[in-house]
Amino acid sequence: MSLCLLIGLATSDFAVAQTGDALAIIREIRIEGTQRIEPETIRSYMRVNPGDRFDPARLDRSLKNLFSTGLFADVTLRKENDALIVTVVENPIVNRIAFEGNDKLEDEALLAEISLRPRVVFTRTKAQSDVQRLLEIYRRSGRYAATVEPKVIQLDQNRIDLVFEINEGPQTTIEAISFIGNRKFSDSSLRGEITTSESGLFSFLSSTDTYDPERLSFDRELLRRFYLNEGYADFRVVSVLAELLPSREGFIVTFTVEEGERQKFGRMEIVTTLPNLDPESLRVHLEPEEGDWYSAKEVEGTITALTEAVGNLGYAFVDVRPKVERDRENRIINTTFEIKEGPKVYVERIDIEGNVRTLDRVIRREFRLVEGDAFNTSKQRRSRQRIQNLGYFKTVNVESEPGSTPDRAVIKAQVEEQSTGDLTFGVGFSTSVGVLGNVGLRERNFLGRGQDLRASATLSSEQTAFNLGFTEPYFLGRNVAAGADLFRIDTDSDEKSFDETRTGGSLRTGFSWQEHLRQTVRYTLENQEIKDVDDDASLLVKEEEGTFIESTVGHELVYDRRDSRFDPREGYVVRLRNDVAGLGGDVHYLRSRLGAGYYFPIAEDWTISARGEIGNIFGLGEDTRISDRFFAGGNTCRGFKFAGVGPRDRVTEDPLGGKNTYNGTVEFSFPLGLPDEFAIRGRVFSDVCAAWDLDRVNVDTLDENTPRVSVGAGLTWKSPFGPIVIDLGFAVQDEAFDETELLNFSFGTQF
């Protein structure tokens, strides 16, 4: 019964108060119809008590109070002689909630969205509200055609079972994306700049073709950034319209834009109020040049570079702001970078959020700032990079917020953890080792302490390997890594005329000399055995058959200025490694390697890299052994087989390895125009390599130090089934005795 009718009934029943019974007194209040609710509970909501008059206004408020509790489906008040009769119909209690027809979303996810629960009072208002919440969660997952119908099953004792019958419908995809107002860039070019994509053949690999209003809002910003970086300083997105098709199975999205005129950089100046700072000395940090097309990205890059450069000169508090002067007639933007002393701000505290397993101290020790330090944006940015390089987190955001006073800042690190523990079984294939399988147990963040514990076994057609290792990145609470390894490797390669077994272990430690310079020292003791030498093997191989002990002390010095250790797109790295064998054991040599890599972005996600390494080994009072010399080819020189380059027996064609080697690569890496979720990148490359020189000159030995050169192309796909790497390499300069190959392919998966 509606509230208005009940109120009308109540005022009708008690109209006697206006016709002579205004002085009638309530002698008794009787409650009828209750099942679970105590009568005293109902009386507590009444605004009249025995002894009060039959006042219509107070009775009206009592009726409203009872309905507002949500406990009753119906409430009536009536007068019998001197008694007030309150009759209620209680709302039922939910006994069970069930979902039917939901395949894409689990019951737990849907239950978390609704307000009704078992043992909660049921109302149809709550049920309809929950229906809307369920429809909203389906819309967020891209299913705008979903329908939800609540069904009530009556039970005894005024209980019900509530069943939500769901028709999920098809996923509502983006059928078409169009642009209005774009004159300088085609629709296809602009589609490549936004995250939302049209539904297509490979849509099952991505979710960007589903309708998401938040993603479209982000796309507005991406378009703005794109045009600003292309020189269109007056660009704006007028509107974004998403039109749902009558079938409710797809959207047509239309972006309306105003491009404006393209503009160039004009006069570039640097001014400063800081004492003893020469602005001209900072001009080297200006990214744009006069006459270049305007780019907001280059302006931001210049601000960052100037801030870091001035900070490195000892100015802790710096504020760099660009001041622009528009010449609309000539379409020029003059820019002056003003360098002033910024407000003195200190780090009040560092808050870390989102780390469930990882201990705070594991994250905190990667910060280049501590409480009380002068705030520095470059150190904050470096802290984020170091935390990301841990590999423990899917996302890392480090931002600053105002502190308790104007001269205080709070640094907040928000992380999202990802799985760091793996129990893996793998299968795969590589052109270098053939079919392979592996089983491994690894925890890269053991007990949330940042320790790395791993054990693995790999079996392939040419190699069997067992490894056990442990690393403590901060030994005894200091920034010194310590670790130990045990290994056994059995190799039976078709490219070699002998089998090799290596069993041993190593102890290692690593520490940083400075922010980007790190050194690792390692001691390795291993037993090496060369056996099962073919009868027709090279004489040099037969002479090395047997067992010997190798005791090696080595170090590696790395200077790393790359933006990422895992997927570098910018920066450079230099490595120097030396190994000395002879502190005990049967083998004596000095082996050295020097390598470097440089990564230069020519556009967003487009990178040119140059990498190379040189190596040398010489015996200390004895000849070098085949197991310690260098072999070129394979992944380091695509287009040539592993050990396909280097000294070789003229008769048996056995590879013998060289005392000297080098390899270099120039590579251009680029996206293929597919959505980022596909994680597919292409590349073109040119490799050069060589390995040469033996201790003994043998007339039956082929040995040339001429450079071998290859060119090729390939792609990398981080597929749902594991990483897939395909390279096609063509040897364009080789020796007649080299062994070449066209395809270099590897595939692996975990399950």
C-alpha positions, 0 to 999 in steps of 0.5 A: 500500500502506498504511503500516501494512501496510508496517510490518508487512511490514518487521517481519516480514521482520526478525523474524530479529533476535529469533530469532538473527540480531540480529547480522546486518550490512547489507553492501549497500543496493540501491535499485530502482524509481527513475526521476527520483529519485537513489538517493543522495537515497533513502539520505539519508532512511534511518536505517541504512547499510552496516555497521549491524545489521538493526534493526527500529526503525531500519528502521521510522523509515527507512520512515516518513521515505521516505513523509513526503517525498511523493515515493513512492506505495509503498515496501517494504524486504526482506532478501536475504542480507546486502543491504537491498533498497529498492523504491520506486514514485515518484509521478507528475509533473504535466505540465499542469493544466486546468479544464473547465466553468468559465464564471463563474470564469476559469482564472487565478482557480482556478489561484491557489487550488490548490497543485498546479502543473505539474512538481510531484509529484502525490499524491491527498491534494493533489488532494483538498485542491485540490478542497476549495479550489475548492469554497470559492472557488465557495461564496464566489461564492455557488455552493453546488451546485458540484461538482469532480471531479479526473481523471488522464490517464496519460502516458509517463515517469510524467507525468500531466495533471490535469483538474478537471471542474467543474459550477458549478451555479446561484448559491445565492441567499437565497430568504427572510429572516425574523425571530423575536422582533421586535415593534416593527419588521416583517420588511420594515423590518428587511430594509431595514436589512441588506445581505443581500437576498432574490432578486427581480426586479431581483437581476441588478443586485446580488450581495447576494442571494447567501449570504455568511457574512461579510455575515451577520455584518455584518448582525448589527452593522447590526441592533444599530446600528439598534436602539441608534439607536432606543432599544433599549439592551438589544437583541441578536441571539440567532442567525443561522441559514442553512438550505440547501434540499435542492436546494442552490440557495437558503438560508432565513435566520432572525434570532432577536432580543431587542428589550428595552424602549425607553428615553429619555435622562434627565439630560444633564451635562458635567463636566471636569477641564480648567482654565479650561474652562466645561462650560456653554459646551459644552452647545450641542454636546449632540445629544440632549435630555432626553426624547428616545429613546435613540440610540447614534448621537447619543451618538457624535456628541456625543463627536465634537463635544465632542472637536473643540470642546475641541480648537479651544479649544487643548486638544490632548489630550482624552479624552471618555467617556460615563458612563451610569446606567440607571434600568430602572424608568423606562426612562431612561438618564442620561448624563454626558460626562466630559472629561479630559486624555487621554494625550499622544500624538504621531504617530510616523509615517504609513504608506500602503498600497495605492497602486500607481500613486499616489506617496506624496507625493500622498496624504501632502500631503492629511494634516492631521497630520505626524510629530511633531504632537500626535495629533488625531482630528478632523484624522485624520478630515479627512485621510481626507475630503481623500484621498477627495475626490481621487477616485483611490481606491475606498476609503480607511481611515485608522486609528491604532495604538499606536506604539513607545512608549505616547506614540506613535501610528502612522497607517495609511492603507489605500487601494484605487485605482480607474481614473483614466484614461479613453479614452471614447466616449459617446452620450447624450441631454439635453432641453437639448442633444438627442442628443449624442456625445463622445470624451474622453481623461482622466487624473486622476492622470497618472503617479501625480502627481495631475495632471489631463490631459484632452482631449475633443470633444463633438458634439450636435445643438445644440453642438460643443465641443473642450477641452484642459486640464491641472492641476497641483494642487501647483505647484512643490511648494506647495499652489497649483494651476496649470492651462491650458485651450484650447477651441472651442465652436460653438452652434446652438441652436433656442432662439436665433435665431443661431449662436455660436462661441467660441474661446480659452484660459485660465490659472488658479491656485488656493490655500487661504486656510485649511482650507475656504476656497479661491480660484481666479483665472483669465484668459481670452482668447477670440474670440466670433462671433455669426453666421447671425442669422435674418432675423426675429430680434430687432433686439437680436440683429441689432445684436450680429452680428459678431466681437469679442475678450473679455479677462476676469480672474475669481476664485472664492472657495469656502468648503466644509464639505460632507461630500463634494464628489461626493455631499454629504449634510451641510454647506454651501458658499458661492461668490462669483465675479466676472469683469471684462472690459476689460483689452484686447479689445472687451468691458467689463463686471463680472459677479458671482455669489453662490451657496450650498448647505446639506445637512441629513440628517434620517435616514441617507441622507435629506437635505434641501438648499437651494441658490441663486444670484444674479447681476448683470452691468453694462456698463462704459461700454457695453451688455452683450452677449447672450452674457454675460447670464444665461439661466434655466431647464433644470437650474437651474429644472426645469419651464422650458426652457433660456432659457425664463425671462427677457427675450424679444422680443415679436414674434420670441420670441427669448430675450435674457438678463437682467442680473439673475438668481436661482435657488433649489432646495429638494430632498428626496433619499431612497433608494427602498428598493432595495439600495445596489448599485442606486444609485437615489435619488429626490427631490422638489423645488421650484425658483424662478428669474427673469432680468430687465432689459436695458440698453435698454427696448424696446417690443417686449420682454417683461421681468418680474422676477416669480418663476417657481416649479415643483415636481416629482419625479425620480430618479437611477440610476447604471446600468451603462450610465451615469448616468440622470437623470429629472426631472418639473417642473411650472410652478406660477407663470409668465408667459405668454411663458415656455417650459415643459417637463414632462420633463428627461431625460439619459442617457449611457454609455461603452464 
